[in-house]
Amino acid sequence: RLPADLVGSALKLPTQCYDWECAAKCEGTTCYVVKDAFGNNAGYATAIETMLGQVEAAGGPGRQVHLAARLTSIEAAPAAGRGASRLL
């Protein structure tokens, strides 16, 4: 349920039933696939790319996520902050 909740509820990505019958044929439930603005399959990376964009946007101007970088520390956000942590 976590991937479905994340894609549908938190990220609000458009989805469509995986099979044409939209039946519960996916381990007893209905499977959905993420779609792009034109109704084409958006791909598995879409949710990751969307989350990454949100993380970068929340960091403010000039901030970006560096992939394949070593995480050296995690600091609590200031009390007046937005409740996020700082990852170094």
C-alpha positions as CSV (number, residue, x, y, z in Angstrom):
1,R,0.0,0.0,0.0
2,L,2.8,2.4,0.6
3,P,3.8,2.9,-3.1
4,A,0.1,3.4,-4.0
5,D,-0.5,5.8,-1.1
6,L,2.7,7.7,-2.0
7,V,1.9,8.0,-5.8
8,G,-1.8,8.7,-5.4
9,S,-2.2,10.6,-2.2
10,A,1.1,12.4,-1.4
11,L,2.5,13.0,-4.9
12,K,-0.9,13.2,-6.6
13,L,0.5,11.6,-9.8
14,P,-2.1,10.6,-12.5
15,T,-2.7,6.9,-12.7
16,Q,-4.7,4.5,-14.7
17,C,-5.6,0.8,-14.2
18,Y,-2.9,-1.5,-15.4
19,D,-5.1,-3.9,-17.2
20,W,-8.1,-3.1,-19.5
21,E,-10.6,-4.8,-17.2
22,C,-9.4,-2.8,-14.2
23,A,-9.9,-5.9,-12.2
24,A,-8.3,-7.1,-9.0
25,K,-5.7,-9.3,-10.7
26,C,-2.6,-8.0,-9.0
27,E,-2.1,-10.1,-5.8
28,G,-5.8,-9.6,-5.0
29,T,-6.0,-5.9,-5.6
30,T,-6.1,-3.6,-8.6
31,C,-2.8,-2.4,-10.0
32,Y,-2.3,1.1,-11.4
33,V,0.4,2.6,-13.6
34,V,1.6,6.2,-13.5
35,K,0.6,8.2,-16.6
36,D,2.0,11.4,-18.1
37,A,0.0,14.4,-19.3
38,F,-0.7,12.6,-22.6
39,G,-1.9,9.3,-21.1
40,N,1.3,7.5,-21.8
41,N,3.1,5.4,-19.3
42,A,5.3,7.7,-17.3
43,G,7.7,5.1,-16.0
44,Y,8.9,3.9,-12.6
45,A,11.3,6.9,-12.1
46,T,8.5,9.5,-12.2
47,A,7.7,9.1,-8.5
48,I,11.4,9.3,-7.5
49,E,12.0,12.3,-9.8
50,T,8.9,14.1,-8.4
51,M,10.1,13.6,-4.8
52,L,13.6,14.7,-5.7
53,G,12.1,17.9,-7.2
54,Q,10.1,18.6,-4.1
55,V,13.2,18.1,-1.9
56,E,15.2,20.5,-4.0
57,A,12.4,23.1,-4.0
58,A,12.0,22.8,-0.2
59,G,15.7,23.5,0.2
60,G,15.4,27.0,-1.2
61,P,17.3,28.9,-3.9
62,G,20.7,27.5,-4.8
63,R,20.1,24.2,-3.1
64,Q,20.3,20.9,-4.8
65,V,20.5,17.2,-4.1
66,H,23.8,15.5,-5.0
67,L,23.5,11.9,-5.9
68,A,26.2,9.4,-5.1
69,A,27.5,11.7,-2.4
70,R,28.4,10.4,1.0
71,L,26.1,11.4,3.8
72,T,28.3,12.6,6.6
73,S,25.8,13.9,9.2
74,I,22.2,14.7,9.9
75,E,21.2,17.8,11.9
76,A,17.9,18.7,13.5
77,A,16.2,21.7,12.1
78,P,16.1,24.9,14.1
79,A,13.1,25.3,16.4
80,A,11.8,28.1,14.2
81,G,12.3,26.1,11.0
82,R,9.9,24.1,8.9
83,G,10.4,20.9,10.8
84,A,12.9,19.4,8.4
85,S,16.3,17.9,9.0
86,R,19.5,19.0,7.4
87,L,21.5,16.2,5.7
88,L,25.2,16.8,5.1
